[in-house]
Amino acid sequence: MKEYDVIVIGSGSGAIIAERALASGLKTALVDKGPVGGTCLNVGCIPSKILIYPADVVAGIQRAKKLGITAEVKDVDFKSIMERMRTLVHEDRDHMREGILHAKALDFYEDEGYFTGEYTLEVKGEEIKGEKIFIVSGARPLIPPVAGIDNIEYLTNENVLELTENPESLIIIGGGYIACEYGHFFAAMGTRVTILQRGPRLVPQEEPEISDLLKEEMEPRMTIHVNTEAVQVKKDKTMYTVTGKNTKTGEQTELTAQEVMVAAGRKSNADLLKVENTDVETDKKGYIKVNEYLETTKKNIWAFGDAIGKEMFRHVANTEAGIAWHNSMHKEKMPMDYTASPHAVFSCPQIASVGLTEEQAKKKHKILMGKAHYTDVAKGIAMMEDKGFAKVIVDKKSWKILGFHIVGPYAPILIQEVVDAMASGGSIQFIGEGMHIHPALSELVMAPFGRLREP
């Protein structure tokens, strides 16, 4: 049995741990079933955003008429767009894999591993043991118990990237950020898109008024059914039929499309690792339990990233990696703080959020709330963006920013100022004391602070 100072499971954000372990002179093993680079690089953020940017361009052209510009999209080269995405992803993955293979003092086990006992794993029939283990094993698509789903070839965020022909029609089961982003992409490519969302709102983790606006803005480009659960799917020759059941009335609707995509959530890969063999506990959804220091229930085993199911974004996992590594090397432990963890939805319109929603904030704080529309600032008027808005939630006693939410153009860029302010203590002074260029869209960030009131 080979013994290591550090074993890292997962080469996404886990690669950060492996790099730091090697820099510290520790004997290190990296275990990854592949593809190298994890979810973000291969089937998540990177490929999806390469696809979505052309969709943004198409949507911009389609919306140009309100500005007095008559333009049309004559052709969309779907094959070229998909091939460009795959080429870029493969280049990055191959470059990363070469770096891992040539890293001195790093043993790379490029296969699926699982725990066989305390601090021991089996990979390719070989047992390895680690003094310290970091579980960064990621997650995979959650497939809901829809009748007939196991008998069809459905798409997910993974195999959708292998398409070479643009489907004429597509039904997406799910209404979260993956469903909305791919709904935007395929609608821009010319596909007839239908979204089935079991709950009452799209992207339900967002503010209700943001979810409502997203639905309103997306509906002219696709069909959206909320409160509709997919209960059965079947294939007839070249078409799929999905039966949707209204969760309020029980009424059923049959919908047909050339392809079906499942985007109904994520599932931790912890079960594939058989973590129970080393006394690492999971919650009822299968995510690995960790404390604020990212320690599992087993000493000297840490976990972070999608495997723990907290904030399932690569930028969060990268930060968690630094925290987990610090706590593995120092007696003075550092807690992981998610207060200023932002996220974005690259739908059309775009969404960006950081901190608490209004509902969450009210549970522990007396709050003030402010809202400003894009058209409340000069640049927004120039853009004729009359629907989008920014919303801020502030603690009434301390005047600290508790949450900030934007829906509209450039939302993921605009919110960074607030993220920095919250990470620096959260006082609203961090926003107000800095001059904002006029007329620039950044004034939208400042605007809701001038409209604070009790909700």
KEKOLMAR-599284 format. One record per residue (C-alpha): x, y, z; residue in three letters. Coordinates in steps of 0.25 Angstrom, whole numbers, plus 5000, padded with zeros to 4 digits. Layout:
# KEKOLMAR-599284
XYZALA ...
//
This chain:
# KEKOLMAR-599284
500050005000MET 500550144996LYS 500450245007GLU 500350395005TYR 500350525013ASP 499250575005VAL 498150514996ILE 497250604988VAL 496050544982ILE 495650634970GLY 496450714960SER 495450844959GLY 495750934971SER 496450814977GLY 497650844969ALA 497850964977ILE 498050874989ILE 499050784981ALA 499850904977GLU 499950954991ARG 500350814997ALA 501450804986LEU 501950944989ALA 502050905004SER 502850775000GLY 501750675004LEU 501650544997LYS 500350564989THR 499350484982ALA 498250534973LEU 497050444970VAL 496150484959ASP 495150394950LYS 495250504939GLY 495150584931PRO 496250664937VAL 495850804942GLY 494550764948GLY 493150814946THR 493450964943CYS 494450944932LEU 493750824925ASN 492250824927VAL 491950954935GLY 492351094935CYS 493351104924ILE 492651034912PRO 491251084916SER 491751234916LYS 492551204903ILE 491151164897LEU 490351274904ILE 491151394899TYR 490651374884PRO 489251354890ALA 489451494896ASP 489851554883VAL 488651494876VAL 487651544887ALA 488351684886GLY 488051684871ILE 486651634873GLN 486351744883ARG 487051854875ALA 485751904869LYS 485251974881LYS 486552064880LEU 486152094865GLY 487051994859ILE 486451894849THR 487351774849ALA 487151624847GLU 487951494849VAL 488051434836LYS 488751304840ASP 489351244853VAL 490451144850ASP 490151044862PHE 491150944858LYS 492251054858SER 491851104871ILE 491850964878MET 493150924871GLU 493851054876ARG 493351024890MET 493850884890ARG 495250924884THR 495451024895LEU 495050934906VAL 495950824901HIS 497150914899GLU 496950954914ASP 496750814919ARG 497950754911ASP 498850874916HIS 498450844930MET 498550694929ARG 499950714924GLU 500350804935GLY 499850694945ILE 500550584938LEU 501850664938HIS 501750704953ALA 502950654961LYS 502550574973ALA 501150564969LEU 500450434967ASP 499250444958PHE 498250334959TYR 497350354947GLU 496150264951ASP 495050254960GLU 495350234974GLY 494650194987TYR 494850185002PHE 495150045007THR 495450085021GLY 496050185030GLU 496850285021TYR 496950175010THR 496450174996LEU 496450074985GLU 496750124971VAL 496950034959LYS 497149914969GLY 498249984977GLU 498050034991GLU 498650164995ILE 498650235009LYS 498650375013GLY 498950445026GLU 498150565021LYS 497050555011ILE 496250655003PHE 494950614997ILE 494650704985VAL 493850604977SER 492750694971GLY 491350664967ALA 490550614956ARG 489150634950PRO 488050594958LEU 487050514950ILE 485650524956PRO 484750394957PRO 483950424944VAL 483250304938ALA 484050254926GLY 485250344928ILE 486150224929ASP 485650174915ASN 486050304907ILE 487350374903GLU 487150504910TYR 488050624910LEU 488750684923THR 489750794925ASN 490850694921GLU 490450624908ASN 489750744903VAL 491150794900LEU 491350684890GLU 490150724881LEU 490550754866THR 489150784861GLU 488250884866ASN 486950824871PRO 485650884865GLU 484950874878SER 485350844893LEU 484650824906ILE 485450854918ILE 485050784931ILE 485450884942GLY 485451034945GLY 486751064952GLY 487951144947TYR 488351034937ILE 487051014931ALA 486851164929CYS 488251184923GLU 488151074913TYR 486751114910GLY 487351254906HIS 488351184898PHE 487551094890PHE 486451204888ALA 487451294882ALA 487951174873MET 486551164867GLY 486051044875THR 484551044880ARG 484851034895VAL 483850994906THR 484250994921ILE 483450914931LEU 483650964945GLN 483050884957ARG 483051004966GLY 482351134965PRO 483551214961ARG 484751214952LEU 486151214959VAL 485451204972PRO 486651244980GLN 486551384975GLU 485651494980GLU 484251474976PRO 484151604967GLU 485451564960ILE 484851424957SER 483551484952ASP 484251584943LEU 485151474937LEU 483951394934LYS 483251514927GLU 484451544919GLU 484751404915MET 483351364911GLU 483251444898PRO 484451354893ARG 483951214899MET 482851144906THR 482951134921ILE 482051054930HIS 482151074945VAL 481450994955ASN 481650874945THR 482350744949GLU 482850654938ALA 482150514942VAL 482450434929GLN 483250434917VAL 483250344905LYS 483850334891LYS 483050314878ASP 483950304866LYS 484750434866THR 483950514876MET 483850514891TYR 482550534898THR 482550594913VAL 481350584921THR 481350704931GLY 480450704943LYS 479950844949ASN 480350834964THR 479150914968LYS 478050864959THR 478550724956GLY 478150754941GLU 479150684931GLN 479750734918THR 480450664908GLU 481650734901LEU 482450684889THR 483950724885ALA 485050664877GLN 485950664890GLU 485750664905VAL 486750724915MET 486750694930VAL 487250814938ALA 486550784951ALA 487650794961GLY 489050734965ARG 489450614973LYS 490750594981SER 491750494976ASN 492050454991ALA 491250324989ASP 492150284978LEU 493350294988LEU 492650204999LYS 493050315009VAL 492250235020GLU 493450135020ASN 494350245027THR 493250305036ASP 492950425028VAL 491550465029GLU 490550515019THR 489250595020ASP 487950535015LYS 488150585001LYS 489550515001GLY 490450635002TYR 491650625011ILE 491450695025LYS 492550795029VAL 492650895040ASN 493051045038GLU 494451005036TYR 494150905025LEU 494450785034GLU 493650655032THR 493250565043THR 494550495042LYS 495850555047LYS 496850605036ASN 495750595025ILE 495250715019TRP 494250745008ALA 493750855000PHE 493250894986GLY 491950834980ASP 492150714989ALA 491650785001ILE 490550854994GLY 490650995000LYS 490951094990GLU 491151014977MET 492051114969PHE 493451104965ARG 493851234971HIS 493351194984VAL 494051054983ALA 495351124980ASN 495151214993THR 494751085001GLU 496051014996ALA 496951125002GLY 496151115015ILE 496250965016ALA 497750965013TRP 497951075024HIS 497250995034ASN 497950865031SER 499350935033MET 499051025045HIS 498551015059LYS 497851145058GLU 496651115050LYS 495951205040MET 494451185037PRO 493851195023MET 492951315022ASP 491951315012TYR 491351455015THR 491951515002ALA 491851394993SER 491251444980PRO 490651374969HIS 490051404955ALA 489051344945VAL 489451364931PHE 488051364926SER 487451484918CYS 487251574925PRO 488451544934GLN 488351524949ILE 489451544960ALA 489251534975SER 490051544988VAL 489651525002GLY 488251505008LEU 486951515001THR 485851605007GLU 485151485013GLU 486451425019GLN 486851565025ALA 485551585032LYS 485751465040LYS 486851515048LYS 486951665045HIS 486151795045LYS 486351835031ILE 486251955021LEU 486051925006MET 486352004994GLY 486051984980LYS 486452064967ALA 486152034952HIS 487152044941TYR 486352164936THR 486652234949ASP 488052264944VAL 488452334931ALA 489152214925LYS 487952124927GLY 487052224920ILE 487952234908ALA 487952074908MET 486352074909MET 486551974920GLU 485152004926ASP 484951864933LYS 486251834940GLY 486551874954PHE 487551874966ALA 487051844980LYS 487851864993VAL 487551805007ILE 488151875019VAL 488251855034ASP 487451965040LYS 488351975053LYS 489751955047SER 489452005033TRP 490251885028LYS 489851835014ILE 489151695016LEU 488851665002GLY 488851724988PHE 488151674975HIS 488151714961ILE 487351674949VAL 487751734936GLY 488951764926PRO 490351744932TYR 489751694946ALA 490951604949PRO 491951714946ILE 491151824953LEU 491051744966ILE 492551734968GLN 492551874975GLU 491551824985VAL 492351694987VAL 493651764990ASP 492851855000ALA 492251745008MET 493551665008ALA 494251795014SER 493251805026GLY 491951835019GLY 491651975022SER 490852055012ILE 491952165013GLN 492852075004PHE 491852104993ILE 491452244995GLY 492852304998GLU 493352264984GLY 493052354973MET 492252284962HIS 492552324947ILE 491352404941HIS 490652354932PRO 491052214934ALA 490352094938LEU 491052074951SER 490152184956GLU 489152084957LEU 489852014969VAL 489852144977MET 488352184973ALA 487652084983PRO 488352134995PHE 487752264993GLY 486352204994ARG 486452125007LEU 485152105014ARG 484452005023GLU 483851895015PRO 
//
